[in-house]
Amino acid sequence: MPAFITPDFLAIGVLTYDVTPEPGNPHGRVRPGGAATFSALCAQALGLNVAVVASAAADYPVDSVLPGIEVSIVESGFTTFFQNVYSRDGERTQVLGARSSSINRSDIPAEWLDAPIVFLGPLVQEVPPDAVSWFTNAVVGAAVQGWLRRWDDYGRVTEESGPHPDLANGYRLLAGSTTEFHESDPGEMTGWMGYTDILGVTDGSNGSRIYTGGDPAHVPAYAAKELDPTGAGDIWGASCLVRLAEGADPVEAARFANAAASLSVEREGLSGVPTRSEIEARLIRGTPNS
């Protein structure tokens, strides 16, 4: 375990299994994941001392999924898992098969409340939207998707729009994709901006847009040969937040995050997390999409 008391970077959220169809495998392919997992591995690859507070069942393979990272587990009877079901026309339905326990302020080790950078990665409303108030001196960012997810009695997942009614002010960064943020609705975007300094909207090969008030700044993506997009949004959010905490301006931080995400999609699963040197090399030699 790392020899530190207060981490440089704290990630909070559920640990998950993702089940996707695989030819010849009737049970599908099972892979570990989760926003807290990807963001923590990203921060570690950037050279930070990292800790994670997460909920999962006691048999989750924490040491192999998050090697070298100190993890405090909120034990649950289940580990959250999602199954991706595809119709004949290719439309995807995401099904929540199980949900692990929610995470409360009392679950955070006291020394970890002083972490200078905190990333909230809710997937199934397990982290409350006002958790920014738990950290009085931190640069706090969040991926918003898990606050918008809803599911019916069969586990079929849908998403609502607009800020969660319990969202609190004080975030440095709120990040999500064009699925979460509806930029065609100025009122919705203004609503989101009431809770954060910076709103980061990722749009795949179209790059990202950064809202800080007024018109958004478009930051081009870097050309990439996509193999697996899983976790790219979480890597984008974590790397952008780290650069903001290091003093980068919002556009510079987004450019760094775009490069990180472009590297991540060229690899599979958790192996997609790039190092700082790899990101810097892409920033120098990479080709932004127009």
Residue pairs with C-beta under 8 A, 6 or more apart in sequence:
1 70
2 49
2 50
2 51
2 68
2 69
2 70
4 49
4 70
5 111
6 111
6 112
6 114
6 115
7 48
7 49
7 50
7 51
7 70
7 112
7 115
8 43
8 48
8 49
8 50
8 115
8 116
8 117
9 40
9 43
9 44
9 48
9 49
9 50
9 51
9 115
9 117
9 118
9 119
9 238
9 242
10 50
10 51
10 52
10 53
10 108
10 112
10 115
10 117
10 118
10 119
10 138
11 35
11 36
11 37
11 39
11 40
11 43
11 50
11 51
11 52
11 53
11 54
11 118
11 119
11 121
11 238
12 36
12 52
12 53
12 54
12 103
12 108
12 118
12 119
12 120
12 121
12 127
12 131
13 34
13 35
13 36
13 54
13 103
13 120
13 121
13 122
13 123
13 126
13 127
13 146
14 34
14 36
14 54
14 55
14 56
14 79
14 80
14 99
14 100
14 103
14 123
14 124
14 126
15 32
15 34
15 36
15 37
15 54
15 55
15 56
15 60
15 62
15 65
15 79
15 80
15 100
16 32
16 33
16 34
16 37
16 79
16 80
16 81
16 82
16 123
17 30
17 31
17 32
17 33
17 79
17 80
17 81
17 82
18 30
18 31
18 32
18 33
18 81
18 82
18 84
18 230
19 27
19 28
19 29
19 30
19 81
19 82
19 83
19 84
19 97
20 28
20 29
20 31
20 83
20 84
21 28
21 29
21 84
21 85
21 86
22 28
22 29
28 83
30 81
31 230
31 269
31 270
32 60
32 61
32 65
32 270
33 230
33 231
33 269
33 270
34 54
34 80
34 121
34 123
35 121
35 122
35 123
35 143
35 145
35 146
35 234
35 237
36 52
36 54
36 119
36 121
37 52
37 54
37 65
37 66
37 231
37 234
37 270
38 121
38 231
38 234
38 235
38 238
38 270
38 273
39 119
39 121
39 143
39 234
39 235
39 237
39 238
40 50
40 51
40 52
40 66
40 69
40 119
40 238
41 66
41 69
41 270
41 273
42 234
42 235
42 238
42 239
42 242
42 260
42 273
43 50
43 117
43 119
43 238
43 242
44 50
44 68
44 69
44 273
45 273
45 274
45 275
45 276
46 239
46 242
46 275
46 276
47 276
48 117
48 242
50 69
50 70
51 69
51 70
51 71
51 72
51 109
51 112
51 115
52 66
52 69
52 70
52 71
52 72
53 71
53 72
53 74
53 103
53 107
53 108
53 109
53 112
54 71
54 72
54 73
54 74
54 103
55 73
55 74
55 75
55 76
55 80
55 100
55 101
55 102
55 103
55 126
56 62
56 73
56 74
56 75
56 76
56 79
56 80
56 100
57 75
57 76
57 77
57 78
57 79
57 100
58 73
58 75
59 79
60 73
60 79
62 71
62 73
65 270
72 107
72 108
72 109
72 112
74 100
74 101
74 103
74 107
75 101
76 100
76 101
77 100
77 101
78 98
78 99
78 100
79 98
79 100
80 96
80 98
80 99
80 100
80 123
80 124
80 126
81 96
81 97
81 98
82 94
82 95
82 96
82 97
82 157
83 94
83 95
83 97
84 92
84 93
84 94
84 95
85 92
85 93
85 94
85 95
86 92
86 93
87 93
93 156
93 157
94 156
94 157
95 154
95 155
95 156
95 157
96 124
96 149
96 151
96 155
96 156
96 157
97 155
99 124
99 126
100 126
101 126
102 125
102 126
102 127
102 128
103 126
103 127
104 128
105 131
105 134
108 134
113 134
113 135
114 137
114 138
115 135
115 138
116 137
116 138
116 139
116 245
117 138
117 139
117 141
117 241
117 242
117 245
118 135
118 138
118 139
118 140
118 141
119 140
119 141
119 142
119 143
119 237
119 238
119 241
120 127
120 131
120 132
120 140
120 141
120 142
120 143
121 127
121 142
121 143
121 146
121 234
121 237
122 129
122 142
122 143
122 144
122 145
122 146
122 147
123 145
123 146
123 149
124 146
124 149
124 151
125 146
125 147
125 149
126 146
127 142
127 146
128 166
129 147
129 164
129 166
129 167
129 168
130 166
130 167
130 168
131 168
132 140
132 142
132 168
132 169
132 170
132 171
133 168
133 170
139 172
139 241
139 244
139 245
140 170
140 171
140 172
141 171
141 172
141 173
141 174
141 175
141 237
141 238
141 240
141 241
141 244
142 171
142 173
142 174
142 175
142 237
143 175
143 176
143 233
143 234
143 237
144 174
144 175
144 176
144 180
144 181
145 159
145 176
145 177
145 179
145 180
145 233
147 164
147 167
148 159
148 160
148 161
148 164
148 180
149 157
149 158
149 159
150 157
150 158
150 159
150 160
151 157
151 158
152 158
159 179
159 180
161 182
161 185
161 188
162 188
162 191
162 192
163 191
163 192
163 194
163 195
167 195
168 195
169 194
169 195
169 196
170 195
171 195
171 196
171 197
172 196
172 197
172 198
172 241
172 244
172 245
173 196
173 197
173 198
173 199
173 200
173 237
173 240
173 241
173 244
174 192
174 195
174 196
174 198
174 199
174 200
175 199
175 200
175 201
175 202
175 233
175 236
175 237
175 240
175 241
176 200
176 201
176 202
176 233
177 201
177 202
177 203
177 204
177 233
178 201
178 202
178 203
181 188
181 189
181 192
181 199
181 201
182 188
182 189
183 189
183 201
183 209
183 216
189 199
189 211
192 199
192 211
193 199
193 211
193 213
197 212
198 210
198 211
198 212
198 244
198 250
199 210
199 211
199 212
200 208
200 209
200 210
200 211
200 236
200 237
200 240
200 254
200 257
201 208
201 209
201 210
201 211
201 216
202 208
202 232
202 233
202 236
202 261
203 209
203 221
204 221
204 229
205 221
205 224
205 289
206 221
206 289
207 218
207 219
207 220
207 221
207 258
207 288
207 289
208 218
208 219
208 221
208 236
208 254
208 257
208 258
209 216
209 217
209 218
209 219
210 216
210 217
210 219
210 250
210 251
210 254
212 250
217 250
217 251
217 254
219 251
219 254
219 255
219 258
220 258
220 288
220 289
220 290
221 258
221 261
221 262
221 288
221 289
222 258
222 259
222 262
222 282
222 286
222 287
222 288
222 289
223 262
223 286
223 287
223 288
223 289
224 262
224 263
224 265
224 266
225 266
226 265
226 266
227 265
227 266
227 267
227 268
228 265
228 267
228 268
228 269
228 272
229 265
230 269
230 272
231 264
231 269
231 270
231 272
231 273
232 261
232 264
232 265
232 272
233 261
235 257
235 260
235 261
235 264
235 272
235 273
235 274
236 257
236 258
236 260
236 261
237 257
239 256
239 257
239 260
239 261
239 279
240 253
240 254
240 256
240 257
241 253
243 252
243 253
243 256
243 257
244 250
244 253
248 256
255 283
256 279
256 283
258 288
259 279
259 282
259 283
259 286
260 274
260 279
262 282
262 286
263 272
263 274
263 278
263 279
263 282
264 272
264 273
264 274
265 272
266 272
274 282
